[in-house]
Amino acid sequence: MRAGTRLICAVAGTTAIALLATACGNNGNGGGGTGSGNGDAIIRASWGDPQNPLEPANTNEVQGGKVLDMIFRGLKRYNPDTGEAEDAMAESIETEDQQNFTVTIEEGWTFQDGTPVTAQSYVDAWNYGAHIDNTQVNSYFFQFIDGYEDVHPTDEDASPTADTLSGLEVVDDTTFTVRLTEPFSLWPETLGYNAYVPLPRMFFDDHDAWLEKPVGNGPYMVDSYARSQSMNLVKYEDYNGDDEARNDGVELRVYTDTNTAYTDLQAGNLDIIDDVPSQQLQNAESDLGDRYINEPAGIIQSISFPLYDEAWQGEDMAKVRQGLSMAINREEITERIFYGTRTPATDYTSPVLGEAGGYREGLCGEFCEYDPDRARELIEEGGGLPGGRVTLTSNVDTGSHRQWMDAACNSINNVLDDTGACTVNPIPTFADYRNEIQARNMTGMFRTGWQMDYPLIQNFLQPIYYTNASSNDAEYSSEEFDRLVDEANSADDEDEAVDLFQEAEEVLVRDMPAIPLWYQNGTAGYSERVSNVRLDPFSVPVYTEITVD
């Protein structure tokens, strides 16, 4: 448990994350840029250590992504009200055939070390993110660009035959061209994702120094970071965007227990939490009044299976996975634990997309409904649980995961009339949990969740379930699913694309590589010290708009 007092800044020792504290306080200049703030208008917010160093193409989890959203701006930015992709640095993105694009960026943007952001800054960043030697977890996002196979061969024994993507070419300081491998009409809408942000020359010339103190081009700049304690961000005074910070900065405090964060908020020692713990949900409205936020977000929680484990492979095991899905009483869990902040999932996307955007209520059919008798039948038909037992694993430092995992296992145990059929395997921290997943150490069910990167049905499917995709933690592979996704990406219009993506979803229902659990609302609470607090469609506070009273 953490104490509810203000953290004392300390310099961290060498850690696996390599992002070290280099200053203490809120007056650093970010390596040449202009910082701001005397501490009076600094927002104090709860946070969790990111899994990896904050390289944009190597961050695919919420905590690291939250920081990248604050210190970078790319070609597009997602509207904090609607989630729609709007131009940020892009002056224009033009195409005549949905395959060849000419990108023009606005002049006047600078990185926080004072150097200009140019077309070369984008091309260099994308080439770095795509190249296999740089082992970036989001390299997959560049697969649409011509030449990806040359810099990132799919054959594990093959070596890259090129250093850069042939589909990228710098025209001048403000213009570059992009050639995709095939038409992709929705491609410009993906460019608000952090993997596509530009990088300064310092990133390449002194990579270790950049990792110690990342330099971006966004409304905030990193001042200091002490792992397991806090990260201090200060306002970047020379920011060129139209969403400049209305405060002096944000102190992101690391909490390993959301209940402690909630207690600190009530005591006035914290200004914002963006994950109200389940134990407090029934009291949050009475505790906080109109300072409690509960609204839909583009988030789905699920349970995945380690399909790289032989015990979970084979056609019959799909029946076992479907049966386990039907053995979980989603309605009861969401009502008793989450108090109106979750809705049982009936597909693999999110209602935030709307029907036009690809959400289809009930697409999962009977397999997302609680039916004990049918659940038992399917599990028996599939040959039973591997080894007669199954575990459910998750980190337990955020998201109130221990409570719902206990409830889900109890539901499965009741259906199978076996108190030991399902057991919970808690892992203390999110970073440790992600490391275990990426090491492919899972042998049973494990929690997976998806917070959309951009509001397209493609983003809920392709990064998670496409063969060898960046977030395909289950190692699911289906030629039929991949083909439908490819056809959807090259569709002539959005309606045709949505129909094809939904056909691909039906393949997921049949194979059940993951169990859709529930759609998650964004919940937050804030102190009386701050105003203008709201969550965007990704359930992240719009920090730039928050003011300190």
BELFEN-V218240 format. One record per backbone hydrogen bond with DSSP energy under -1.0 kcal/mol. NH is the residue of the N-H (numbers start at 1). CO is the residue of the C=O. If there is no record, write none. Layout:
# BELFEN-V218240
nh/co
NH/CO
NH/CO
This chain:
# BELFEN-V218240
nh/co
33/29
42/39
43/249
45/251
46/272
47/253
55/53
58/55
65/61
66/62
67/63
68/64
69/65
70/67
71/67
72/68
76/191
77/86
79/84
83/79
86/77
88/75
89/74
90/75
91/104
92/104
94/102
101/178
102/94
103/176
104/92
105/174
106/89
111/115
112/216
114/111
117/109
119/173
122/118
123/119
124/120
125/121
126/122
127/123
128/124
129/125
130/126
131/127
132/151
134/131
135/132
138/57
139/136
141/138
142/139
143/140
145/142
146/179
148/145
151/147
152/148
158/155
161/150
162/150
167/146
168/165
169/177
171/175
172/175
176/103
177/169
178/101
179/167
180/99
181/144
184/98
187/184
189/186
190/187
191/188
193/190
196/193
197/194
199/121
203/200
204/201
205/201
206/202
210/206
211/207
212/208
213/209
218/71
220/70
221/234
223/232
224/232
226/230
229/226
230/226
231/252
232/224
233/250
234/221
235/248
236/219
237/34
239/236
246/544
248/41
250/233
251/43
252/231
253/45
254/229
255/47
261/257
262/258
263/259
264/260
265/261
266/262
267/263
268/265
269/264
271/44
272/44
273/525
280/277
283/280
284/280
287/283
288/284
289/285
291/288
292/289
293/524
295/522
298/537
299/297
300/450
301/518
302/448
303/515
304/446
305/513
307/305
307/474
309/306
312/309
313/310
318/315
319/316
320/316
321/317
322/318
323/319
324/320
325/321
326/322
328/325
330/328
333/329
334/330
335/331
336/332
337/333
341/338
343/519
345/517
353/350
354/351
359/354
363/360
364/346
365/362
367/364
368/365
369/366
371/326
375/371
376/372
377/373
378/374
379/375
380/376
381/377
382/378
383/380
384/379
388/385
389/386
390/421
392/423
393/445
394/425
396/427
401/398
404/400
405/401
406/402
407/403
408/404
409/405
410/406
411/407
412/408
413/409
414/410
415/411
416/412
418/413
421/418
423/390
425/392
427/394
433/429
434/430
435/431
436/432
437/433
438/434
439/435
440/437
441/436
445/391
446/304
447/393
448/302
450/300
452/298
456/454
459/456
460/457
462/458
465/461
466/462
469/466
471/463
472/469
473/471
475/472
482/478
483/479
484/480
485/481
486/482
487/483
488/484
489/485
490/486
491/488
497/493
498/494
499/495
500/496
501/497
502/498
503/499
504/500
505/501
506/502
507/503
508/504
509/505
510/506
511/507
512/508
515/303
517/301
519/343
520/299
521/341
522/295
524/293
525/273
526/291
527/271
530/527
531/547
536/540
539/536
542/534
543/541
545/542
546/543
547/531
549/529
